[in-house]
């Protein structure tokens, strides 16, 4: 394959990491790339660094915009992307030099290709993949959606995948939430016929103490409940009964996990939001085969779950 791959990189206050990120994209063995750097209102030198890269690599496009968050930056990139395929890289992460060459070898036979991920904390050395993988796991549309709900090994992240850009027609990341990947990926998967997984860790993500997902508890973390509730309603509307039941059970346990944390239990707004969700689904949860028996007993006593879950 020699089609253009548009790589969209949202950039926000990552002056310490942006060079390593962009360099890992520029040195890909697959060279037919459009690299879109979206400076999302950075207050440090990130935007200037992006402009410097634009001067040395004609494949790089730089956009400067007022801060709209990760979703808004990705959506802006999608608006101008010219590639037949699209991928996403977070600006504090890095990718293996063989990532796009490897994924492009399979994309003609699959609607979406996913690779493995590795994590590095602080500055540990990244494991490099030595050759293009020759094996791939294939899933159909429903299997892919089920794996997303049931298999912790399948990530909802958009960053370790390669997509035909037409899958995003009339679909965009929801702005204003912190679980934007989990929200959109379900709808993307419902548009495909087959899904491929390459068991090679081409994508390396960085865990930072001040990143969105590792900061202290806040009301924004209730977005996870919103996403699972949205998935439930989506499956119900589409009559995906098995997926609906599994999603409902996960929604319930997500509510329970958050409710156990003092921050959410003692905050009146969070408390009401979580308990309202459980009460909304209470009668159905009692008959849901994916809810544990002991929890069904608790649910039958109604308000008691507020004190003993």
GUVODREN-607817 format. One record per residue (C-alpha): x, y, z; chain; residue in three letters; residue number from 1. Coordinates in nm, 4 decimals. Example, Ala and Ser with C-alpha at 12.3 -4.5 7.8 and 13.67 -1.06 7.14 Angstrom:
2
{X=1.2300&Y=-0.4500&Z=0.7800&cadena=A&residuo=ala&num=1}
{X=1.3670&Y=-0.1060&Z=0.7140&cadena=A&residuo=ser&num=2}
END
This chain:
309
{X=0.0000&Y=0.0000&Z=0.0000&cadena=A&residuo=unk&num=1}
{X=0.1185&Y=0.3514&Z=-0.0730&cadena=A&residuo=unk&num=2}
{X=-0.1869&Y=0.5577&Z=0.0240&cadena=A&residuo=unk&num=3}
{X=-0.1483&Y=0.8700&Z=0.2374&cadena=A&residuo=unk&num=4}
{X=-0.1947&Y=0.8168&Z=0.6110&cadena=A&residuo=unk&num=5}
{X=-0.2978&Y=1.1288&Z=0.8014&cadena=A&residuo=unk&num=6}
{X=-0.1512&Y=1.1262&Z=1.1527&cadena=A&residuo=unk&num=7}
{X=-0.3326&Y=1.3675&Z=1.3853&cadena=A&residuo=unk&num=8}
{X=-0.1439&Y=1.4878&Z=1.6943&cadena=A&residuo=unk&num=9}
{X=-0.3244&Y=1.7126&Z=1.9461&cadena=A&residuo=unk&num=10}
{X=-0.0629&Y=1.9305&Z=2.1186&cadena=A&residuo=unk&num=11}
{X=-0.1107&Y=2.1042&Z=2.4519&cadena=A&residuo=unk&num=12}
{X=0.1697&Y=2.2151&Z=2.6858&cadena=A&residuo=unk&num=13}
{X=0.4027&Y=1.9240&Z=2.6108&cadena=A&residuo=unk&num=14}
{X=0.7266&Y=2.1082&Z=2.5351&cadena=A&residuo=unk&num=15}
{X=0.9182&Y=1.8364&Z=2.7218&cadena=A&residuo=unk&num=16}
{X=0.7840&Y=1.5530&Z=2.5044&cadena=A&residuo=unk&num=17}
{X=0.6695&Y=1.6911&Z=2.1677&cadena=A&residuo=unk&num=18}
{X=1.0056&Y=1.6552&Z=1.9915&cadena=A&residuo=unk&num=19}
{X=1.0371&Y=1.2853&Z=2.0775&cadena=A&residuo=unk&num=20}
{X=0.6782&Y=1.2316&Z=1.9680&cadena=A&residuo=unk&num=21}
{X=0.7124&Y=1.4073&Z=1.6316&cadena=A&residuo=unk&num=22}
{X=1.0529&Y=1.2495&Z=1.5649&cadena=A&residuo=unk&num=23}
{X=0.9042&Y=0.9028&Z=1.6181&cadena=A&residuo=unk&num=24}
{X=0.6445&Y=0.9809&Z=1.3497&cadena=A&residuo=unk&num=25}
{X=0.8883&Y=1.1425&Z=1.1078&cadena=A&residuo=unk&num=26}
{X=1.1229&Y=0.8423&Z=1.1185&cadena=A&residuo=unk&num=27}
{X=0.8552&Y=0.5900&Z=1.0187&cadena=A&residuo=unk&num=28}
{X=0.9678&Y=0.3377&Z=0.7589&cadena=A&residuo=unk&num=29}
{X=0.6328&Y=0.4123&Z=0.5900&cadena=A&residuo=unk&num=30}
{X=0.6964&Y=0.7614&Z=0.4571&cadena=A&residuo=unk&num=31}
{X=0.3733&Y=0.8602&Z=0.2796&cadena=A&residuo=unk&num=32}
{X=0.2364&Y=1.0504&Z=0.5774&cadena=A&residuo=unk&num=33}
{X=0.0500&Y=1.3719&Z=0.6399&cadena=A&residuo=unk&num=34}
{X=0.1446&Y=1.4795&Z=0.9928&cadena=A&residuo=unk&num=35}
{X=-0.1131&Y=1.7201&Z=1.1390&cadena=A&residuo=unk&num=36}
{X=-0.0018&Y=1.8977&Z=1.4575&cadena=A&residuo=unk&num=37}
{X=-0.2911&Y=2.0769&Z=1.6267&cadena=A&residuo=unk&num=38}
{X=-0.1633&Y=2.3256&Z=1.8834&cadena=A&residuo=unk&num=39}
{X=-0.4610&Y=2.3474&Z=2.1162&cadena=A&residuo=unk&num=40}
{X=-0.3847&Y=2.6828&Z=2.2773&cadena=A&residuo=unk&num=41}
{X=-0.0568&Y=2.5849&Z=2.4436&cadena=A&residuo=unk&num=42}
{X=0.0880&Y=2.8379&Z=2.6857&cadena=A&residuo=unk&num=43}
{X=0.4414&Y=2.6956&Z=2.6710&cadena=A&residuo=unk&num=44}
{X=0.6769&Y=2.6601&Z=2.3731&cadena=A&residuo=unk&num=45}
{X=0.4896&Y=2.3641&Z=2.2192&cadena=A&residuo=unk&num=46}
{X=0.3327&Y=2.5740&Z=1.9420&cadena=A&residuo=unk&num=47}
{X=0.6678&Y=2.7263&Z=1.8446&cadena=A&residuo=unk&num=48}
{X=0.8286&Y=2.3823&Z=1.8317&cadena=A&residuo=unk&num=49}
{X=0.5516&Y=2.2645&Z=1.5979&cadena=A&residuo=unk&num=50}
{X=0.6202&Y=2.5597&Z=1.3662&cadena=A&residuo=unk&num=51}
{X=0.9908&Y=2.4751&Z=1.3618&cadena=A&residuo=unk&num=52}
{X=0.9129&Y=2.1198&Z=1.2520&cadena=A&residuo=unk&num=53}
{X=0.6901&Y=2.2500&Z=0.9735&cadena=A&residuo=unk&num=54}
{X=0.9911&Y=2.4304&Z=0.8268&cadena=A&residuo=unk&num=55}
{X=1.2021&Y=2.1158&Z=0.8063&cadena=A&residuo=unk&num=56}
{X=0.9439&Y=1.8571&Z=0.6956&cadena=A&residuo=unk&num=57}
{X=0.6939&Y=1.9349&Z=0.4163&cadena=A&residuo=unk&num=58}
{X=0.4678&Y=1.6530&Z=0.5349&cadena=A&residuo=unk&num=59}
{X=0.3861&Y=1.8511&Z=0.8489&cadena=A&residuo=unk&num=60}
{X=0.0785&Y=2.0724&Z=0.8757&cadena=A&residuo=unk&num=61}
{X=0.0417&Y=2.2944&Z=1.1836&cadena=A&residuo=unk&num=62}
{X=-0.2841&Y=2.4382&Z=1.3159&cadena=A&residuo=unk&num=63}
{X=-0.3042&Y=2.6849&Z=1.6049&cadena=A&residuo=unk&num=64}
{X=-0.6392&Y=2.7201&Z=1.7782&cadena=A&residuo=unk&num=65}
{X=-0.7912&Y=2.8293&Z=2.1070&cadena=A&residuo=unk&num=66}
{X=-0.8109&Y=2.5508&Z=2.3594&cadena=A&residuo=unk&num=67}
{X=-1.0901&Y=2.3017&Z=2.2843&cadena=A&residuo=unk&num=68}
{X=-0.9492&Y=1.9970&Z=2.4579&cadena=A&residuo=unk&num=69}
{X=-0.8273&Y=1.6680&Z=2.3126&cadena=A&residuo=unk&num=70}
{X=-1.1520&Y=1.5963&Z=2.1280&cadena=A&residuo=unk&num=71}
{X=-1.1670&Y=1.9436&Z=1.9763&cadena=A&residuo=unk&num=72}
{X=-0.8078&Y=1.9178&Z=1.8545&cadena=A&residuo=unk&num=73}
{X=-0.8679&Y=1.5778&Z=1.6963&cadena=A&residuo=unk&num=74}
{X=-1.1877&Y=1.7000&Z=1.5328&cadena=A&residuo=unk&num=75}
{X=-1.0009&Y=1.9948&Z=1.3833&cadena=A&residuo=unk&num=76}
{X=-0.7439&Y=1.7562&Z=1.2416&cadena=A&residuo=unk&num=77}
{X=-1.0158&Y=1.5395&Z=1.0893&cadena=A&residuo=unk&num=78}
{X=-1.1622&Y=1.8462&Z=0.9174&cadena=A&residuo=unk&num=79}
{X=-0.8476&Y=1.9027&Z=0.7109&cadena=A&residuo=unk&num=80}
{X=-0.7037&Y=1.5506&Z=0.6817&cadena=A&residuo=unk&num=81}
{X=-0.6364&Y=1.4509&Z=0.3200&cadena=A&residuo=unk&num=82}
{X=-0.5273&Y=1.0897&Z=0.3698&cadena=A&residuo=unk&num=83}
{X=-0.7275&Y=0.7827&Z=0.2757&cadena=A&residuo=unk&num=84}
{X=-0.6402&Y=0.6489&Z=0.6198&cadena=A&residuo=unk&num=85}
{X=-0.6090&Y=0.8205&Z=0.9554&cadena=A&residuo=unk&num=86}
{X=-0.4333&Y=0.7521&Z=1.2827&cadena=A&residuo=unk&num=87}
{X=-0.3917&Y=0.9430&Z=1.6084&cadena=A&residuo=unk&num=88}
{X=-0.0900&Y=0.9923&Z=1.8345&cadena=A&residuo=unk&num=89}
{X=-0.0966&Y=1.1718&Z=2.1692&cadena=A&residuo=unk&num=90}
{X=0.1761&Y=1.4348&Z=2.1902&cadena=A&residuo=unk&num=91}
{X=0.3511&Y=1.2862&Z=2.4949&cadena=A&residuo=unk&num=92}
{X=0.3677&Y=0.9363&Z=2.3432&cadena=A&residuo=unk&num=93}
{X=0.5975&Y=0.7696&Z=2.0883&cadena=A&residuo=unk&num=94}
{X=0.5545&Y=0.5041&Z=1.8192&cadena=A&residuo=unk&num=95}
{X=0.7817&Y=0.2327&Z=1.6864&cadena=A&residuo=unk&num=96}
{X=0.9464&Y=0.3054&Z=1.3464&cadena=A&residuo=unk&num=97}
{X=0.7692&Y=0.0045&Z=1.1929&cadena=A&residuo=unk&num=98}
{X=0.4196&Y=0.0877&Z=1.3154&cadena=A&residuo=unk&num=99}
{X=0.2611&Y=0.2274&Z=0.9986&cadena=A&residuo=unk&num=100}
{X=0.4496&Y=-0.0006&Z=0.7616&cadena=A&residuo=unk&num=101}
{X=0.3187&Y=-0.2996&Z=0.9560&cadena=A&residuo=unk&num=102}
{X=-0.0397&Y=-0.1809&Z=0.9893&cadena=A&residuo=unk&num=103}
{X=-0.0532&Y=-0.0772&Z=0.6229&cadena=A&residuo=unk&num=104}
{X=0.0390&Y=-0.4319&Z=0.5202&cadena=A&residuo=unk&num=105}
{X=-0.2939&Y=-0.5547&Z=0.6572&cadena=A&residuo=unk&num=106}
{X=-0.5341&Y=-0.2648&Z=0.6186&cadena=A&residuo=unk&num=107}
{X=-0.6482&Y=-0.3657&Z=0.2688&cadena=A&residuo=unk&num=108}
{X=-0.8014&Y=-0.6825&Z=0.4172&cadena=A&residuo=unk&num=109}
{X=-0.9479&Y=-0.5296&Z=0.7331&cadena=A&residuo=unk&num=110}
{X=-1.1602&Y=-0.2262&Z=0.8119&cadena=A&residuo=unk&num=111}
{X=-0.9615&Y=-0.1390&Z=1.1235&cadena=A&residuo=unk&num=112}
{X=-0.6199&Y=-0.2588&Z=1.2395&cadena=A&residuo=unk&num=113}
{X=-0.5050&Y=-0.2433&Z=1.6027&cadena=A&residuo=unk&num=114}
{X=-0.1569&Y=-0.3049&Z=1.7415&cadena=A&residuo=unk&num=115}
{X=-0.0384&Y=-0.3730&Z=2.0942&cadena=A&residuo=unk&num=116}
{X=0.0716&Y=-0.1014&Z=2.3349&cadena=A&residuo=unk&num=117}
{X=0.3489&Y=-0.0676&Z=2.5867&cadena=A&residuo=unk&num=118}
{X=0.3773&Y=0.1759&Z=2.8719&cadena=A&residuo=unk&num=119}
{X=0.6764&Y=0.3584&Z=3.0036&cadena=A&residuo=unk&num=120}
{X=0.6833&Y=0.5562&Z=3.3251&cadena=A&residuo=unk&num=121}
{X=0.9498&Y=0.8235&Z=3.3681&cadena=A&residuo=unk&num=122}
{X=1.2170&Y=0.7606&Z=3.1057&cadena=A&residuo=unk&num=123}
{X=1.2663&Y=0.3859&Z=3.0779&cadena=A&residuo=unk&num=124}
{X=1.3842&Y=0.2528&Z=2.7448&cadena=A&residuo=unk&num=125}
{X=1.1166&Y=0.1632&Z=2.4913&cadena=A&residuo=unk&num=126}
{X=1.1072&Y=-0.1882&Z=2.3515&cadena=A&residuo=unk&num=127}
{X=1.1533&Y=-0.1803&Z=1.9759&cadena=A&residuo=unk&num=128}
{X=0.9823&Y=-0.4272&Z=1.7431&cadena=A&residuo=unk&num=129}
{X=1.2474&Y=-0.5873&Z=1.5221&cadena=A&residuo=unk&num=130}
{X=1.0397&Y=-0.6931&Z=1.2205&cadena=A&residuo=unk&num=131}
{X=0.6993&Y=-0.6615&Z=1.0578&cadena=A&residuo=unk&num=132}
{X=0.4611&Y=-0.9160&Z=1.2200&cadena=A&residuo=unk&num=133}
{X=0.3204&Y=-1.1883&Z=0.9964&cadena=A&residuo=unk&num=134}
{X=0.0254&Y=-1.3025&Z=1.2069&cadena=A&residuo=unk&num=135}
{X=-0.2968&Y=-1.1264&Z=1.2906&cadena=A&residuo=unk&num=136}
{X=-0.6113&Y=-1.2010&Z=1.4876&cadena=A&residuo=unk&num=137}
{X=-0.9351&Y=-1.1418&Z=1.2981&cadena=A&residuo=unk&num=138}
{X=-1.2689&Y=-1.0424&Z=1.4488&cadena=A&residuo=unk&num=139}
{X=-1.6016&Y=-0.9656&Z=1.2855&cadena=A&residuo=unk&num=140}
{X=-1.8019&Y=-0.6565&Z=1.3775&cadena=A&residuo=unk&num=141}
{X=-1.9964&Y=-0.8070&Z=1.6676&cadena=A&residuo=unk&num=142}
{X=-1.6906&Y=-0.9876&Z=1.8049&cadena=A&residuo=unk&num=143}
{X=-1.4991&Y=-0.6601&Z=1.8043&cadena=A&residuo=unk&num=144}
{X=-1.7773&Y=-0.4813&Z=1.9915&cadena=A&residuo=unk&num=145}
{X=-1.8070&Y=-0.7659&Z=2.2427&cadena=A&residuo=unk&num=146}
{X=-1.4308&Y=-0.7650&Z=2.2988&cadena=A&residuo=unk&num=147}
{X=-1.4423&Y=-0.3945&Z=2.3703&cadena=A&residuo=unk&num=148}
{X=-1.6981&Y=-0.4551&Z=2.6450&cadena=A&residuo=unk&num=149}
{X=-1.5692&Y=-0.7842&Z=2.7850&cadena=A&residuo=unk&num=150}
{X=-1.1963&Y=-0.8071&Z=2.7123&cadena=A&residuo=unk&num=151}
{X=-0.9661&Y=-0.5787&Z=2.9144&cadena=A&residuo=unk&num=152}
{X=-0.6874&Y=-0.6558&Z=2.6637&cadena=A&residuo=unk&num=153}
{X=-0.8648&Y=-0.4662&Z=2.3874&cadena=A&residuo=unk&num=154}
{X=-0.8152&Y=-0.0954&Z=2.4332&cadena=A&residuo=unk&num=155}
{X=-1.0686&Y=0.1670&Z=2.3336&cadena=A&residuo=unk&num=156}
{X=-0.7857&Y=0.4044&Z=2.2486&cadena=A&residuo=unk&num=157}
{X=-0.7741&Y=0.5479&Z=1.8968&cadena=A&residuo=unk&num=158}
{X=-0.3970&Y=0.5846&Z=1.9153&cadena=A&residuo=unk&num=159}
{X=-0.2949&Y=0.2249&Z=1.8463&cadena=A&residuo=unk&num=160}
{X=-0.5194&Y=0.1821&Z=1.5423&cadena=A&residuo=unk&num=161}
{X=-0.5340&Y=0.2619&Z=1.1728&cadena=A&residuo=unk&num=162}
{X=-0.8713&Y=0.3610&Z=1.0255&cadena=A&residuo=unk&num=163}
{X=-1.0070&Y=0.4335&Z=0.6779&cadena=A&residuo=unk&num=164}
{X=-1.1018&Y=0.7969&Z=0.7128&cadena=A&residuo=unk&num=165}
{X=-1.4513&Y=0.7391&Z=0.5721&cadena=A&residuo=unk&num=166}
{X=-1.5462&Y=0.5701&Z=0.9003&cadena=A&residuo=unk&num=167}
{X=-1.5525&Y=0.9195&Z=1.0520&cadena=A&residuo=unk&num=168}
{X=-1.8112&Y=1.0517&Z=0.8083&cadena=A&residuo=unk&num=169}
{X=-2.0682&Y=1.2336&Z=1.0241&cadena=A&residuo=unk&num=170}
{X=-1.8928&Y=1.1075&Z=1.3381&cadena=A&residuo=unk&num=171}
{X=-1.6687&Y=1.3135&Z=1.5641&cadena=A&residuo=unk&num=172}
{X=-1.5209&Y=1.2961&Z=1.9138&cadena=A&residuo=unk&num=173}
{X=-1.7531&Y=1.4401&Z=2.1758&cadena=A&residuo=unk&num=174}
{X=-1.6018&Y=1.7531&Z=2.3225&cadena=A&residuo=unk&num=175}
{X=-1.6051&Y=1.8302&Z=2.6924&cadena=A&residuo=unk&num=176}
{X=-1.5613&Y=1.4764&Z=2.8289&cadena=A&residuo=unk&num=177}
{X=-1.2471&Y=1.2872&Z=2.9311&cadena=A&residuo=unk&num=178}
{X=-1.3533&Y=0.9441&Z=2.8026&cadena=A&residuo=unk&num=179}
{X=-1.3884&Y=1.0535&Z=2.4423&cadena=A&residuo=unk&num=180}
{X=-1.2283&Y=0.7390&Z=2.2981&cadena=A&residuo=unk&num=181}
{X=-1.4629&Y=0.5017&Z=2.4797&cadena=A&residuo=unk&num=182}
{X=-1.7579&Y=0.7101&Z=2.3657&cadena=A&residuo=unk&num=183}
{X=-1.6791&Y=0.7124&Z=1.9929&cadena=A&residuo=unk&num=184}
{X=-1.5102&Y=0.3758&Z=1.9330&cadena=A&residuo=unk&num=185}
{X=-1.8359&Y=0.1830&Z=1.9817&cadena=A&residuo=unk&num=186}
{X=-1.9990&Y=0.3670&Z=1.6924&cadena=A&residuo=unk&num=187}
{X=-1.6919&Y=0.3271&Z=1.4730&cadena=A&residuo=unk&num=188}
{X=-1.6849&Y=-0.0491&Z=1.5291&cadena=A&residuo=unk&num=189}
{X=-2.0532&Y=-0.0739&Z=1.4415&cadena=A&residuo=unk&num=190}
{X=-1.9640&Y=0.0474&Z=1.0912&cadena=A&residuo=unk&num=191}
{X=-1.7094&Y=-0.2231&Z=1.0092&cadena=A&residuo=unk&num=192}
{X=-1.7227&Y=-0.5785&Z=0.8780&cadena=A&residuo=unk&num=193}
{X=-1.3928&Y=-0.7062&Z=1.0158&cadena=A&residuo=unk&num=194}
{X=-1.1253&Y=-0.6036&Z=1.2617&cadena=A&residuo=unk&num=195}
{X=-0.7611&Y=-0.7058&Z=1.2834&cadena=A&residuo=unk&num=196}
{X=-0.5272&Y=-0.7187&Z=1.5823&cadena=A&residuo=unk&num=197}
{X=-0.1488&Y=-0.7328&Z=1.5387&cadena=A&residuo=unk&num=198}
{X=0.0195&Y=-0.8639&Z=1.8528&cadena=A&residuo=unk&num=199}
{X=0.3166&Y=-0.6296&Z=1.8396&cadena=A&residuo=unk&num=200}
{X=0.3640&Y=-0.3382&Z=2.0789&cadena=A&residuo=unk&num=201}
{X=0.4158&Y=-0.0561&Z=1.8322&cadena=A&residuo=unk&num=202}
{X=0.2538&Y=0.2188&Z=2.0400&cadena=A&residuo=unk&num=203}
{X=0.4192&Y=0.3434&Z=2.3579&cadena=A&residuo=unk&num=204}
{X=0.2210&Y=0.5661&Z=2.5890&cadena=A&residuo=unk&num=205}
{X=0.3502&Y=0.7742&Z=2.8744&cadena=A&residuo=unk&num=206}
{X=0.1830&Y=0.7957&Z=3.2144&cadena=A&residuo=unk&num=207}
{X=0.2330&Y=1.1392&Z=3.3663&cadena=A&residuo=unk&num=208}
{X=0.1400&Y=1.2415&Z=3.7178&cadena=A&residuo=unk&num=209}
{X=-0.0469&Y=1.5475&Z=3.5899&cadena=A&residuo=unk&num=210}
{X=-0.2240&Y=1.3877&Z=3.2964&cadena=A&residuo=unk&num=211}
{X=-0.6047&Y=1.3945&Z=3.2702&cadena=A&residuo=unk&num=212}
{X=-0.6505&Y=1.0300&Z=3.3648&cadena=A&residuo=unk&num=213}
{X=-0.4056&Y=1.0274&Z=3.6603&cadena=A&residuo=unk&num=214}
{X=-0.5017&Y=1.3463&Z=3.8422&cadena=A&residuo=unk&num=215}
{X=-0.6953&Y=1.3421&Z=4.1703&cadena=A&residuo=unk&num=216}
{X=-1.0617&Y=1.2558&Z=4.1792&cadena=A&residuo=unk&num=217}
{X=-1.2946&Y=1.5071&Z=4.0193&cadena=A&residuo=unk&num=218}
{X=-1.6470&Y=1.5240&Z=3.8846&cadena=A&residuo=unk&num=219}
{X=-1.5078&Y=1.4740&Z=3.5333&cadena=A&residuo=unk&num=220}
{X=-1.4433&Y=1.1097&Z=3.6184&cadena=A&residuo=unk&num=221}
{X=-1.8180&Y=1.0589&Z=3.6202&cadena=A&residuo=unk&num=222}
{X=-1.7820&Y=1.0782&Z=3.2414&cadena=A&residuo=unk&num=223}
{X=-1.7003&Y=0.7056&Z=3.2530&cadena=A&residuo=unk&num=224}
{X=-2.0535&Y=0.6409&Z=3.3788&cadena=A&residuo=unk&num=225}
{X=-2.1951&Y=0.8674&Z=3.1094&cadena=A&residuo=unk&num=226}
{X=-2.0096&Y=0.6664&Z=2.8425&cadena=A&residuo=unk&num=227}
{X=-2.1359&Y=0.3290&Z=2.9678&cadena=A&residuo=unk&num=228}
{X=-2.4898&Y=0.4650&Z=2.9946&cadena=A&residuo=unk&num=229}
{X=-2.4593&Y=0.5935&Z=2.6384&cadena=A&residuo=unk&num=230}
{X=-2.3356&Y=0.2520&Z=2.5188&cadena=A&residuo=unk&num=231}
{X=-2.6269&Y=0.0842&Z=2.6930&cadena=A&residuo=unk&num=232}
{X=-2.8794&Y=0.3117&Z=2.5216&cadena=A&residuo=unk&num=233}
{X=-2.7046&Y=0.2589&Z=2.1880&cadena=A&residuo=unk&num=234}
{X=-2.7191&Y=-0.1215&Z=2.2196&cadena=A&residuo=unk&num=235}
{X=-3.0809&Y=-0.1052&Z=2.3313&cadena=A&residuo=unk&num=236}
{X=-3.1745&Y=0.1055&Z=2.0296&cadena=A&residuo=unk&num=237}
{X=-2.9888&Y=-0.1302&Z=1.7930&cadena=A&residuo=unk&num=238}
{X=-3.1346&Y=-0.4390&Z=1.9621&cadena=A&residuo=unk&num=239}
{X=-2.7928&Y=-0.5835&Z=2.0477&cadena=A&residuo=unk&num=240}
{X=-2.9405&Y=-0.7711&Z=2.3444&cadena=A&residuo=unk&num=241}
{X=-2.6309&Y=-0.9603&Z=2.4619&cadena=A&residuo=unk&num=242}
{X=-2.4149&Y=-0.6499&Z=2.4367&cadena=A&residuo=unk&num=243}
{X=-2.6832&Y=-0.4459&Z=2.6085&cadena=A&residuo=unk&num=244}
{X=-2.6888&Y=-0.6800&Z=2.9098&cadena=A&residuo=unk&num=245}
{X=-2.3106&Y=-0.6897&Z=2.9396&cadena=A&residuo=unk&num=246}
{X=-2.2904&Y=-0.3127&Z=2.9066&cadena=A&residuo=unk&num=247}
{X=-2.5607&Y=-0.2601&Z=3.1673&cadena=A&residuo=unk&num=248}
{X=-2.3750&Y=-0.4825&Z=3.4146&cadena=A&residuo=unk&num=249}
{X=-2.0500&Y=-0.2913&Z=3.3556&cadena=A&residuo=unk&num=250}
{X=-2.2363&Y=0.0368&Z=3.3994&cadena=A&residuo=unk&num=251}
{X=-2.3653&Y=-0.0847&Z=3.7355&cadena=A&residuo=unk&num=252}
{X=-2.0212&Y=-0.1924&Z=3.8578&cadena=A&residuo=unk&num=253}
{X=-1.8693&Y=0.1353&Z=3.7370&cadena=A&residuo=unk&num=254}
{X=-2.1251&Y=0.3218&Z=3.9483&cadena=A&residuo=unk&num=255}
{X=-2.0484&Y=0.1009&Z=4.2493&cadena=A&residuo=unk&num=256}
{X=-1.6724&Y=0.1505&Z=4.2150&cadena=A&residuo=unk&num=257}
{X=-1.7088&Y=0.5274&Z=4.2063&cadena=A&residuo=unk&num=258}
{X=-1.9650&Y=0.5299&Z=4.4874&cadena=A&residuo=unk&num=259}
{X=-1.7176&Y=0.3519&Z=4.7162&cadena=A&residuo=unk&num=260}
{X=-1.4831&Y=0.6512&Z=4.6903&cadena=A&residuo=unk&num=261}
{X=-1.5459&Y=0.9090&Z=4.9616&cadena=A&residuo=unk&num=262}
{X=-1.5144&Y=1.1969&Z=4.7154&cadena=A&residuo=unk&num=263}
{X=-1.8175&Y=1.0860&Z=4.5160&cadena=A&residuo=unk&num=264}
{X=-2.0201&Y=0.9456&Z=4.8041&cadena=A&residuo=unk&num=265}
{X=-1.9926&Y=1.2684&Z=5.0054&cadena=A&residuo=unk&num=266}
{X=-2.0521&Y=1.5039&Z=4.7151&cadena=A&residuo=unk&num=267}
{X=-2.4270&Y=1.5550&Z=4.6910&cadena=A&residuo=unk&num=268}
{X=-2.4298&Y=1.6056&Z=4.3143&cadena=A&residuo=unk&num=269}
{X=-2.2161&Y=1.2983&Z=4.2442&cadena=A&residuo=unk&num=270}
{X=-2.4088&Y=1.0920&Z=4.4983&cadena=A&residuo=unk&num=271}
{X=-2.7392&Y=1.1751&Z=4.3333&cadena=A&residuo=unk&num=272}
{X=-2.6059&Y=1.1114&Z=3.9832&cadena=A&residuo=unk&num=273}
{X=-2.4725&Y=0.7647&Z=4.0707&cadena=A&residuo=unk&num=274}
{X=-2.7728&Y=0.6548&Z=4.2724&cadena=A&residuo=unk&num=275}
{X=-3.0139&Y=0.7844&Z=4.0084&cadena=A&residuo=unk&num=276}
{X=-2.8387&Y=0.5693&Z=3.7462&cadena=A&residuo=unk&num=277}
{X=-2.8613&Y=0.2578&Z=3.9631&cadena=A&residuo=unk&num=278}
{X=-3.2253&Y=0.3217&Z=4.0480&cadena=A&residuo=unk&num=279}
{X=-3.3059&Y=0.3715&Z=3.6812&cadena=A&residuo=unk&num=280}
{X=-3.1701&Y=0.0240&Z=3.6001&cadena=A&residuo=unk&num=281}
{X=-3.2546&Y=-0.1442&Z=3.9298&cadena=A&residuo=unk&num=282}
{X=-3.5415&Y=-0.3676&Z=3.8171&cadena=A&residuo=unk&num=283}
{X=-3.3537&Y=-0.4845&Z=3.5078&cadena=A&residuo=unk&num=284}
{X=-3.0272&Y=-0.5417&Z=3.6942&cadena=A&residuo=unk&num=285}
{X=-3.1994&Y=-0.7922&Z=3.9218&cadena=A&residuo=unk&num=286}
{X=-3.2591&Y=-1.0138&Z=3.6176&cadena=A&residuo=unk&num=287}
{X=-2.9332&Y=-0.9385&Z=3.4371&cadena=A&residuo=unk&num=288}
{X=-2.7295&Y=-1.2631&Z=3.4070&cadena=A&residuo=unk&num=289}
{X=-2.4006&Y=-1.0689&Z=3.4269&cadena=A&residuo=unk&num=290}
{X=-2.4740&Y=-0.9169&Z=3.7678&cadena=A&residuo=unk&num=291}
{X=-2.3458&Y=-1.1247&Z=4.0591&cadena=A&residuo=unk&num=292}
{X=-2.6057&Y=-1.2947&Z=4.2789&cadena=A&residuo=unk&num=293}
{X=-2.4996&Y=-1.1102&Z=4.5953&cadena=A&residuo=unk&num=294}
{X=-2.5519&Y=-0.7801&Z=4.4181&cadena=A&residuo=unk&num=295}
{X=-2.8963&Y=-0.8863&Z=4.3014&cadena=A&residuo=unk&num=296}
{X=-2.9885&Y=-0.9530&Z=4.6640&cadena=A&residuo=unk&num=297}
{X=-2.8699&Y=-0.6059&Z=4.7587&cadena=A&residuo=unk&num=298}
{X=-3.0596&Y=-0.4499&Z=4.4689&cadena=A&residuo=unk&num=299}
{X=-3.3839&Y=-0.6113&Z=4.5837&cadena=A&residuo=unk&num=300}
{X=-3.3568&Y=-0.4096&Z=4.9057&cadena=A&residuo=unk&num=301}
{X=-3.3417&Y=-0.0850&Z=4.7144&cadena=A&residuo=unk&num=302}
{X=-3.1792&Y=0.1940&Z=4.9140&cadena=A&residuo=unk&num=303}
{X=-2.9554&Y=-0.0443&Z=5.1080&cadena=A&residuo=unk&num=304}
{X=-2.6958&Y=-0.0446&Z=4.8289&cadena=A&residuo=unk&num=305}
{X=-2.6073&Y=0.3098&Z=4.9307&cadena=A&residuo=unk&num=306}
{X=-2.4597&Y=0.1775&Z=5.2523&cadena=A&residuo=unk&num=307}
{X=-2.3253&Y=-0.1705&Z=5.1852&cadena=A&residuo=unk&num=308}
{X=-2.1881&Y=-0.1785&Z=4.8295&cadena=A&residuo=unk&num=309}
END
